[in-house]
Amino acid sequence: MALVWMAAFHLCFDLSHLGFWRQDFYNDPLWTWQRTCILSLFLFCAGMGQGLAALGQRGFDGLLGQVDGGATGFLFFHRQL
């Protein structure tokens, strides 16, 4: 979905850049929010892919053990002593 959305966004951007369709890609909230959502979706998918790949190699306990030492681990996975 992110790839199709990005391709459509860039097609519209190129049409505007070449003068075939006038749009304000830098100030119009429609286009700035789309740009933000596309980037967020890409980063989310990349992070999920890396997380699932790591989960497949180490198992769920190994993944939590790796996160447990950081600030996120402290906030979300802190074990009571």
C-alpha positions in Angstrom: 0.0 0.0 0.0 2.8 2.4 0.9 4.5 1.9 -2.5 1.3 2.5 -4.5 0.5 5.6 -2.4 4.0 6.9 -2.8 3.9 6.3 -6.6 0.6 8.2 -6.9 2.0 11.1 -4.8 5.1 11.3 -6.9 3.0 11.2 -10.1 1.0 14.1 -8.9 4.1 16.0 -7.8 5.8 15.5 -11.1 2.7 16.7 -13.0 2.7 19.8 -10.8 6.4 20.3 -11.3 6.2 20.0 -15.0 3.3 22.5 -15.1 0.5 20.2 -16.2 -1.4 20.4 -12.8 -1.0 23.3 -10.4 -0.8 22.2 -6.8 1.0 23.6 -3.7 2.8 20.6 -2.4 4.8 22.6 0.2 1.9 24.5 1.9 -1.4 22.7 1.2 -2.3 20.5 4.2 -3.7 17.8 1.9 -0.2 17.2 0.4 1.9 17.7 3.5 -0.3 15.3 5.6 -0.1 12.7 2.8 3.7 13.1 2.7 3.9 12.6 6.5 1.6 9.6 6.4 3.5 7.9 3.6 6.8 8.3 5.4 5.3 7.1 8.7 3.8 4.0 7.0 7.2 3.2 5.3 9.1 3.6 8.6 6.4 1.5 10.4 6.6 -1.3 7.8 10.4 -1.3 7.9 10.5 -1.5 11.7 7.9 -4.2 11.8 9.9 -6.2 9.1 13.1 -5.9 11.1 11.3 -6.8 14.3 9.7 -9.9 12.8 13.0 -10.9 11.3 14.7 -10.6 14.6 11.8 -12.4 16.3 12.2 -15.3 13.9 15.9 -15.6 14.7 15.9 -15.3 18.5 12.4 -16.0 19.6 10.2 -13.7 21.6 12.1 -14.0 24.9 15.4 -13.1 23.2 13.8 -10.0 21.6 12.5 -8.8 25.0 15.8 -9.5 26.7 17.5 -7.3 24.2 15.1 -4.4 24.7 15.0 -4.8 28.5 18.2 -2.8 29.0 17.1 0.4 27.3 14.8 3.2 28.3 11.9 1.6 26.4 12.6 -1.7 28.1 12.6 0.1 31.5 9.3 1.8 30.8 7.4 -1.1 29.3 9.2 -4.4 30.3 10.7 -3.6 33.6 10.8 -6.6 35.8 10.1 -6.2 39.5 13.0 -7.3 41.7 
